[in-house]
Amino acid sequence: MAVIKRLGVFEVDVAFRVPLTGVTALFGPSGSGKTSVINMIAGLIRPERGRIDLDGRTLFDSEAGVDLPPHRRRIGYVFQDGRLFPHLSVRSNLLYGLRRVRKSERFIQFDPVVQLLGIGHLLHRRPGRLSGGEKQRVAMGRALLTSPRLLLMDEPLASLDQARKREILPFIARLPGEFSVPIVYVSHDPEEILALAGGAVVLEAGRVAAWRESDELGSLLAARARRGPAAA
């Protein structure tokens, strides 16, 4: 992708490519443009100019006048707060994702998702009776059941304590391999990135500051931690 978007006095001007395998992190401090970038990928924010492609398919091209609506992009999105439907059971939340996709386009099925995420015992509960970690696992399941070509995760563990984070990280790590869905994972937490990502796009002030492969992430994150919270 290569896009430009002005948001008030702040401008996002980024260009990068990520592999369509495993987990790629978008890493940077709060206000660096991470969420704006994935919202442009998802179609929730329209760039002023540029181009976004996914696996050979153009999602946005300002010159060609292409701007696919979010529901046609086949992209799953897990938000920081889960955003489950409070009036629906866990099963109905999951089926909402499944039913958004034509049967001929489904490559991820209900039972494998429930089993991998360990949420079978939660199916009859409503979100109000779930812990924070359980809500996020259900949110992941709902997004996966749309059979997405790409899964976006916007700091999905930010509201959880360390124990719950460590509980959920192994579930996230297994998703690309189990379901053949690449993930773009937004975080400013070095522990999460080192546990999950095969590479990271580092953002600073709306620009790409660096790209690092997995074997370079440790030294990069350690260096930024030494620079303090503003660089985390």
Steps between C-alpha positions, in 0.01 A plus 500: 500500500600861443257760634476856625232623738478825694315485832479855632859618546632141489593334172547129431734440206604135486615246245577137582433139403439217743517124438169316471609244758530502876476810717636842404504766770433871466706640785533853633396742774146622552418756233745363244221407256471124554121484533452748215705274274299185570174695476603600149574136417158402635321776310387686813707806405545617141852614404531825311723329247693181451440132442424194713527146359435167668622179339476641150163670552474880508305626801567869447653700217445875498613540140279220366204597718492164682376498860345169606261528794605317818260207452653421160861502615483162680701631794437399861548756779549440873469824694655583835165474678362195316174671399282193548123534469386509865148371428625188318648180640858404422368249245290768328794744498709235328229409252459867411850487356439170323173612340660808348681275253349302214534126547710471186756744647530347846832331573484528880235301682328539837620193692877536436490865613311419818737215577822692439387801703368284783160671513264204468388531862411868443261460206180556698627798699455865412798738488408658834586170670844466341840604628708741295712218362195294408346796318811543290513133408137519388577816302785317328267213420235727351761670279646167387159364406468766231771294319717810459792531262671714765438545873566838661548515877511842668666460841260218592672436835546860613218490756612171657736434789826314445359162604215525249738620227725199546191278491384634162832546317531127417152503340597794276832340408321190368245678282703558180621142485170337591282707266743635236408859586778762523475750784598866527532558874508850649682539830742715698584207731841341422410178684199440274695574183792273591255219584300529177656686212722384218573862416403853596424827325614775738298822481598839636296818452302354210805375311670163461818521705623144448418143397646215702493123447437271797869439574558877525199585716662434836781753452262757349248479783771502766649815348165674494424395857825669610379821334199505729116479475474756221686265270330179606 
